[in-house]
Amino acid sequence: MKLLIFRIVLLSIVVSQALMGQNVDNLRSQRDLLLKEIANTNKLLQDKRSTRESAFQQVQVIAREVSVREQLLASLEQEISLIDQSLEFNQLQINKLEVDLNAIKQEYALLIQDTYKRRNALEELAFFMSANGFSEAYRRYRLLKEYSQYRQNQGRILKDSQDKLRALLQDIKAQRDQKEKSLQELEREYRLLENSRREKNRLVTNLQKEEQWLLTNLRAKEKQAKDLENRILEYIRTASVSNLGTDFKDFAGKLIWPVSSGVIVNRFGEHEHPVLKNVTIKNNGIDIQSVAGDDVFAVHMGEVSRVVAIPGYNTAVIVRHGTFLTVYANMREVAVKQGQSVNAGTILGKVYKETGQANGVLHFEIWNGNQKLDPAKWLRP
């Protein structure tokens, strides 16, 4: 029974440690994605042109960087908290094991002494011979056998306890080393976050002097977005459902990105203007500033339903996937035509870039019927 209880305790320790380790591994995987996005924002911020348009784009990019760094810090703090919990848990187990180990050692020492005293085989033979009949002799045989088994079990418990104690001590050392490493990373990220916040504030302060230009630009963008929305709604009213890509609903969080590498600089829905105070902006999709290359890809199998010119968005391509639509706007050199079947990864065209501009911005939307969806929730991390 003691051996069974001990093994159950060991199993619970192993399971608890595995769950903590899994949580830490998940946090590190998420952190790798955040670091990748920060690297992308840094590439975009290498464009140091001094135009108002460029400065506004930089504000959007650096605002995204600040947001990602804040998520990164939260992840590091959560990891350190998990490590602290694991350290505390392991220390409690070590304390308990040391108490149990001392008790087992004392009991096992007594068993060895007793065995030593009865080491002479004649003593056991005499023990059997003195029995009153076969039944009693058999009971004595069973008793000695159980005693021997008990002694062996106690030996295994002792060895298992010692092995577990050594393993816990090694785990604690590794966890303390990891905690120190995470604390150093946390300190470094705090400094980088403060630098990013200062740079953002500097850019915002300079752009706030261009309030009239920003308001004019915002009104123009709102009109362009409304024109695009009206074209999409008009298409929805007149078009039939496609038989291609009808499994689109199963790909939430799994769709490929419409550009090979990019940063979301304007998220879905209503939110504060990055520069103007008390001004909100509304986005029916997301705006992705491309980082590497400017090809635009279909995110899923479907049928090209429309290729249309939209003022302010240059050329837009609408792809239907069953009842769903994906919309790719602000494109040039479109490589597909209406009615064409496409697969995930098919090149639709290129992101439009102003002359001399290093990177372009793709506007991307997802609709289900006449309902607008947040594309960021559909793209794979």
Secondary structure, DSSP 8 states (H G I E B T S, - for coil): -HHHHHHHHHHHHHHHHHHHHHHHHHHHHHHHHHHHHHHHHHHHTT----SHHHHHHHHHHHHHHHHHHHHHHHHHHHHHHHHHHHHHHHHHHHHHHHHHHHHHHHHHHHHHHHHHHT--HHHHHHHHHTSSSHHHHHHHHHHHHHHHHHHHHHHHHHHHHHHHHHHHHHHHHHHHHHHHHHHHHHHHHHHHHHHHHHHHHHHHHHHGGGHHHHHHHHHHHHHHHHHHHHHHHHHHHH----STTTTGGGGTTTB--SSSSEEEEE-SEEEE-SSSTT-EEEESSEEEEE-S--EEE-SSSEEEEEEEEETTTEEEEEEEETTEEEEEEEEES----TT-EE-TT-EEEEE---TT-S--EEEEEEEETTEEE-GGGTB--
